[in-house]
Amino acid sequence: KQPPELFVHSFGWVGGGSLCGPLNGPPHGPPCLGARRCTQWCVGGRAPHAGAHRMPPPPLRTAAGRVWPRWPAASAAAAVMALGSPVPAAVAVEQQVAYVWPAAVWSTPLLASGSSGAVPARLAELAERGFERYLDEVLPRELEADAAFAEAYRAADGSRANLGFLRWQKRVFASVAHVPVEELDWDGKPVPRVPGISYQWSELYGSHEFEMLKRRVNTMASSFLNSLTGEKRKHKFRTFAWAEVYRPGDFQRPHTHTGAAVAGMFFARYGTGSIGGQDLVFEDMRGINPPFGRKHEHHPAQGELVLWPSWASHFLSPHPGNSTNVFFSFLIWPPNGAPDFDWEDDVTGDYVYRKTSSIKQKKPVEQAAPSPTRSQREDL
């Protein structure tokens, strides 16, 4: 007589027994450490296990010529019952996902819900008035006094008016903030002081709306950086804001800004036409060669503020409407300006978004035990 035991090799999960192997030793003896990889289950719990593989008796050959294992009746019945047992549910596992160095772009309404829009309208009015004064009074003198600038301006594209307007505003900001204009020279182009030209814009810099805009931008920039670091710091900044005015067909060529923590744009006046509006477009930070070289188009809304890493290449598409768009761009530095900012301190370029999720296996499905055939019953 043989004990009511069943050895199943390389079978997998079988109910009613205890796994006999190096990972989970049986309660009735030492683990199976045979030369072969053992996935052995002991049904009945009385296997005299001592490290050797006990095999079942030689098989029986039926009258029909079929070969069946010669297991004791009790063991065979246990095997049939075991085949109908559910697969044990696996323990839930945690999955770690990391998005390596993504470029964060924030867009948010700058004003509270229900605002009348008087602040953006006033800012747009001041900016457009200053732009017209620059074109009528300042630009002709710059072209006459600076031959190199005049040559570059005449050969430039539809972004030249705003590039010249920006050059003049750098001098205005340097005068108001008492900083060297060279600290604003992120594009490497000189900003000479032309005799006879006024670099004052008290109408904008002395307005309550402009101060409100800068305070709100600094608050959002602080939240932007804290969202990347997980901190709750109250950052202090030196913020340079300049106005841009886009008439039909005007655009801004692709460019980047260096030496700043954050860049941004406020859409004080934004109009759309029958074929859409002027888009803020970001170029692929991974490069221009396939499979990269993609573009992300942001469709702005009036009164919206958008923030992004200063090193992200971006441009403004040609204005397709018949109106005049007015935007305010920003560069946000540490309190001491660009010289106080090192690329090692740029959290926007070292950001990794991590996410942990729990994966659970579905509940096991009960499987009915298969009914043995007539020949199987005869053999049993």
C-alpha positions in Angstrom: 0.0 0.0 0.0 1.1 3.5 -0.8 0.4 6.5 1.3 -2.3 8.9 0.0 0.2 11.2 -1.6 0.5 12.9 -5.0 3.7 14.2 -6.6 3.0 16.7 -9.5 6.2 17.9 -11.2 6.3 21.1 -13.3 2.5 21.5 -13.1 2.0 24.8 -11.4 -0.7 25.7 -8.9 -2.6 22.7 -7.5 -5.0 23.2 -4.6 -5.0 21.2 -1.4 -1.3 21.0 -0.8 1.7 22.9 0.3 4.4 24.0 -2.1 7.6 21.9 -1.7 10.5 24.0 -2.9 13.3 26.3 -1.8 11.0 29.3 -1.7 8.4 27.7 0.6 9.4 24.6 2.5 6.8 22.0 3.3 5.5 21.7 6.9 6.3 17.9 6.8 10.0 18.0 6.0 12.9 20.0 4.5 12.5 21.8 1.2 13.1 20.0 -2.1 16.6 20.6 -3.2 17.0 18.1 -6.0 19.1 18.6 -9.1 16.0 19.3 -11.1 13.9 22.5 -10.7 11.0 21.2 -8.5 7.5 22.6 -8.4 6.3 19.7 -6.4 3.1 19.7 -4.4 2.3 17.2 -1.7 -1.3 16.3 -1.3 -2.2 14.8 2.0 0.8 16.2 3.9 2.4 12.9 4.7 5.1 12.7 2.0 8.3 11.3 3.6 10.3 14.1 1.9 14.0 14.1 2.5 15.3 15.8 -0.6 14.8 13.0 -3.1 12.1 13.0 -5.8 9.6 10.1 -5.3 8.0 9.2 -8.5 4.6 7.4 -8.9 4.5 3.7 -9.8 4.8 2.6 -13.4 1.8 3.5 -15.5 -1.0 1.0 -16.5 -1.9 0.2 -20.1 -5.6 -0.2 -20.7 -7.3 -2.6 -23.1 -7.7 0.3 -25.5 -4.0 0.9 -25.5 -4.1 4.1 -23.4 -1.5 4.8 -20.8 -2.6 6.4 -17.5 -0.5 7.1 -14.4 -0.8 4.5 -11.8 -1.7 6.6 -8.8 -3.6 5.4 -5.8 -7.3 6.0 -5.9 -7.2 8.5 -3.1 -4.4 10.5 -4.7 -6.2 10.4 -8.1 -9.4 11.7 -6.6 -7.4 14.5 -4.9 -5.9 15.4 -8.2 -9.3 15.8 -9.9 -10.5 17.9 -7.0 -7.3 20.0 -7.2 -7.8 20.8 -10.9 -11.0 22.5 -10.1 -9.6 24.8 -7.5 -9.3 28.5 -8.2 -5.9 30.2 -8.9 -4.8 32.1 -5.8 -5.1 35.9 -6.2 -1.7 37.6 -6.5 -0.7 40.3 -4.0 -1.1 43.8 -5.3 2.1 45.3 -6.6 3.2 48.9 -6.9 4.2 50.4 -10.2 6.7 53.2 -10.4 6.4 55.6 -13.4 8.8 58.4 -14.1 8.3 61.1 -16.7 11.9 62.2 -17.3 12.5 66.0 -17.9 9.2 67.1 -19.2 8.7 70.8 -20.0 6.0 72.2 -17.8 3.7 74.8 -19.4 1.1 76.6 -17.2 -1.9 78.5 -18.5 -4.3 80.2 -16.2 -6.7 83.2 -16.2 -4.8 86.0 -14.6 -7.9 87.7 -13.2 -10.6 86.4 -10.9 -13.7 84.9 -12.4 -16.3 87.6 -13.1 -13.8 90.4 -13.6 -14.8 93.2 -15.9 -11.6 93.0 -17.9 -10.8 96.7 -17.3 -7.2 95.9 -16.3 -6.3 94.0 -19.5 -8.0 96.7 -21.6 -6.1 99.5 -19.8 -2.8 97.6 -20.2 -3.5 97.0 -23.9 -4.3 100.7 -24.4 -1.0 101.8 -22.8 1.0 99.3 -24.7 -0.5 100.2 -28.1 0.0 103.9 -27.4 3.7 103.3 -26.5 4.2 101.1 -29.6 2.8 103.8 -31.9 5.1 106.4 -30.3 8.1 104.2 -30.8 7.3 103.7 -34.5 6.7 107.4 -35.1 9.4 109.1 -32.9 12.0 106.6 -31.8 12.5 104.1 -34.6 13.3 106.7 -37.3 16.1 108.2 -35.1 17.5 104.7 -34.4 17.6 103.8 -38.1 19.4 107.1 -38.8 22.0 106.8 -36.0 22.7 103.1 -36.0 23.7 101.8 -39.5 24.1 98.2 -38.4 20.7 98.2 -36.9 19.2 99.9 -39.9 20.6 97.2 -42.3 19.4 94.4 -40.1 15.9 96.0 -39.7 15.4 96.4 -43.5 16.3 92.8 -44.1 14.2 91.4 -41.3 10.8 89.8 -41.4 7.4 90.5 -39.9 8.8 90.4 -36.3 11.1 93.3 -36.8 8.8 96.0 -35.4 8.5 94.2 -32.1 12.2 93.3 -31.9 13.0 97.0 -32.3 10.4 97.9 -29.7 11.9 95.3 -27.3 15.4 96.8 -27.8 14.1 100.2 -26.7 12.2 98.8 -23.7 15.4 97.1 -22.5 16.9 100.6 -22.1 13.7 101.8 -20.4 13.8 98.9 -17.8 17.5 99.3 -17.2 17.0 103.0 -16.3 14.0 102.3 -14.0 15.5 99.3 -12.2 19.0 100.7 -12.1 20.6 97.6 -13.6 23.3 97.4 -16.4 21.6 96.9 -19.7 24.1 94.1 -20.5 22.2 91.9 -18.0 19.3 92.0 -20.4 21.4 91.1 -23.4 20.3 87.4 -23.5 20.3 87.3 -27.3 23.8 88.7 -27.6 22.8 91.8 -29.5 24.0 95.2 -28.4 21.6 97.8 -27.0 23.3 101.2 -27.6 22.0 104.4 -26.2 21.2 106.7 -29.1 21.6 110.5 -28.3 18.4 112.5 -28.5 16.1 109.5 -27.8 14.1 109.4 -24.6 14.2 106.1 -22.7 11.3 106.9 -20.4 7.8 105.3 -20.3 6.3 106.7 -17.2 2.8 106.2 -18.5 3.2 102.5 -18.3 5.7 102.1 -15.5 3.8 104.5 -13.2 0.4 102.8 -13.8 -1.5 100.9 -11.1 -2.5 98.2 -13.6 1.1 97.5 -14.6 2.2 97.1 -11.0 -0.8 94.8 -10.4 0.2 92.7 -13.4 3.8 92.2 -12.2 2.7 91.2 -8.7 0.3 88.7 -10.0 2.9 87.3 -12.4 5.5 86.9 -9.6 2.9 85.1 -7.4 2.1 82.6 -10.2 5.8 82.2 -11.0 6.5 81.3 -7.4 3.7 78.7 -7.5 5.1 77.4 -10.8 8.6 76.7 -9.4 7.2 75.3 -6.1 5.1 72.8 -8.2 8.3 71.4 -9.6 10.2 71.2 -6.4 7.4 70.3 -4.0 8.4 73.2 -1.7 6.4 76.1 -0.4 8.9 78.9 -0.7 8.1 82.6 -1.2 10.4 83.4 -4.0 11.7 86.9 -4.7 12.3 87.9 -8.3 13.6 90.5 -10.6 10.9 90.6 -13.3 11.4 92.3 -16.7 8.1 92.8 -18.6 7.8 94.2 -22.1 4.9 94.9 -24.4 4.4 93.4 -27.8 1.9 94.7 -30.4 0.9 92.5 -33.4 -1.0 93.9 -36.3 -2.4 91.7 -39.1 0.3 89.5 -40.5 2.8 90.2 -37.7 4.5 87.3 -36.0 7.4 86.4 -33.8 10.2 84.2 -35.0 11.4 81.1 -32.9 13.7 82.1 -30.0 14.7 81.2 -26.5 15.7 83.1 -23.4 18.7 82.3 -21.3 19.7 83.1 -17.7 16.1 83.2 -16.4 14.2 81.0 -14.1 10.8 81.3 -15.9 9.4 83.0 -19.0 5.8 83.9 -19.6 3.3 85.9 -21.6 0.1 87.7 -20.7 -2.6 88.1 -23.4 -4.0 91.5 -22.7 -5.9 91.8 -25.9 -6.5 88.8 -28.2 -8.7 88.7 -31.2 -9.6 85.8 -33.5 -10.9 85.8 -37.1 -12.8 83.4 -39.3 -9.7 81.2 -39.7 -8.6 81.3 -36.1 -6.2 83.3 -34.1 -2.6 83.9 -33.4 -1.0 80.9 -31.6 1.8 80.5 -29.1 3.8 77.6 -30.5 6.5 75.6 -28.6 9.1 73.7 -30.5 10.2 70.2 -29.6 12.7 70.4 -26.8 14.2 67.0 -27.8 15.4 68.3 -31.1 14.3 68.9 -34.7 15.3 65.5 -36.2 12.8 62.7 -36.6 11.1 61.1 -34.7 11.1 64.4 -32.9 10.7 67.9 -34.4 7.1 68.3 -33.3 5.3 71.4 -32.3 2.8 72.2 -29.5 0.3 74.9 -30.4 -1.3 76.8 -27.5 -4.5 78.6 -28.4 -4.6 81.6 -26.1 -7.5 83.4 -24.5 -7.8 87.1 -23.6 -6.7 87.7 -20.0 -4.7 84.5 -19.8 -1.2 84.1 -18.4 1.1 81.3 -19.7 4.4 80.3 -18.0 7.1 78.0 -19.2 10.8 77.3 -18.9 12.9 80.1 -20.3 15.0 77.7 -22.4 12.0 76.4 -24.3 12.0 77.5 -27.9 8.8 79.2 -28.9 7.3 81.6 -31.4 4.0 83.4 -32.3 2.3 82.4 -35.6 1.2 85.2 -38.0 -1.8 87.2 -36.8 -4.6 86.1 -39.2 -7.2 88.6 -38.1 -8.0 92.3 -38.8 -7.5 93.4 -35.2 -4.5 94.3 -33.1 -3.2 91.9 -30.5 -1.4 93.2 -27.5 0.7 90.9 -25.3 3.1 91.3 -22.4 6.1 89.0 -22.2 8.1 88.3 -19.0 11.5 87.1 -18.0 11.8 86.3 -14.3 15.2 86.2 -12.6 16.5 85.8 -9.0 16.6 89.1 -7.1 20.1 89.9 -8.3 19.3 89.2 -12.0 20.9 87.0 -14.5 24.4 86.9 -12.9 22.8 85.3 -9.9 21.3 82.4 -11.8 23.3 79.3 -12.7 22.1 76.5 -14.9 22.6 74.1 -12.0 19.9 75.9 -10.1 17.4 75.6 -12.9 14.7 73.3 -11.5 12.7 73.5 -14.8 15.5 71.6 -16.5 15.9 68.9 -13.8 12.2 68.1 -13.2 11.2 64.4 -13.1 7.5 63.7 -12.5 7.0 60.4 -10.6 3.8 58.5 -10.1 3.1 55.4 -8.0 0.1 53.2 -8.8 -1.2 50.0 -7.4 -1.9 47.1 -9.7 -4.3 44.4 -8.5 -5.0 41.0 -10.1 -8.6 40.2 -10.9 -10.4 37.8 -8.6 -10.0 34.1 -9.6 -12.8 32.5 -11.5 -14.2 29.3 -10.1 -13.6 26.4 -12.5 -15.8 23.4 -12.4 -14.0 20.1 -12.0 -14.0 18.1 -15.3 -16.0 14.9 -15.3 -13.7 11.8 -15.9 -14.5 9.8 -19.0 -15.7 6.2 -18.8 -12.2 4.8 -19.6 -10.8 7.1 -16.8 -13.3 5.8 -14.3 -12.5 2.2 -15.3 -8.8 2.8 -14.8 -9.4 4.5 -11.5 
